[in-house]
Amino acid sequence: MGGRVHLHVRGQRPDIECRPEALTLALLMASVAVGAVAWRVWGK
């Protein structure tokens, strides 16, 4: 948890800029969702 709360660039996404672990968590959840869909489609 860094001290970077607000960056000087307002237009960019501050949530991803100050919390890189949020992007990693989003990618992890996306991969889990894709895996669950594939598991249901192929029935394995």
C-alpha positions in Angstrom: 0.0 0.0 0.0 2.0 2.9 -1.3 1.6 6.6 -0.6 0.6 7.4 -4.1 -3.1 8.3 -3.8 -3.5 10.9 -6.5 -1.2 11.1 -9.4 -0.6 14.4 -11.4 -2.3 12.7 -14.4 -6.0 13.0 -13.7 -7.2 11.5 -17.0 -5.6 8.1 -16.4 -7.1 5.5 -14.1 -5.9 6.3 -10.6 -7.1 2.9 -9.2 -4.7 1.0 -11.5 -1.9 3.6 -11.1 -1.8 3.5 -7.3 -2.7 -0.2 -6.9 -0.9 -2.5 -9.4 -2.1 -5.5 -7.4 -5.7 -4.6 -8.5 -4.7 -5.2 -12.1 -3.1 -8.6 -11.2 -6.3 -9.5 -9.2 -8.5 -8.6 -12.2 -6.3 -10.7 -14.6 -6.5 -13.6 -12.1 -10.3 -13.4 -11.8 -10.6 -13.2 -15.6 -8.5 -16.3 -16.1 -10.6 -18.1 -13.4 -13.8 -17.1 -15.2 -12.5 -18.3 -18.6 -11.4 -21.6 -17.0 -14.8 -22.1 -15.4 -16.6 -21.4 -18.7 -14.2 -23.8 -20.6 -14.7 -26.4 -17.9 -18.5 -26.2 -18.3 -18.4 -26.2 -22.1 -16.1 -29.2 -22.5 -17.7 -31.0 -19.5 -14.3 -32.1 -18.1 
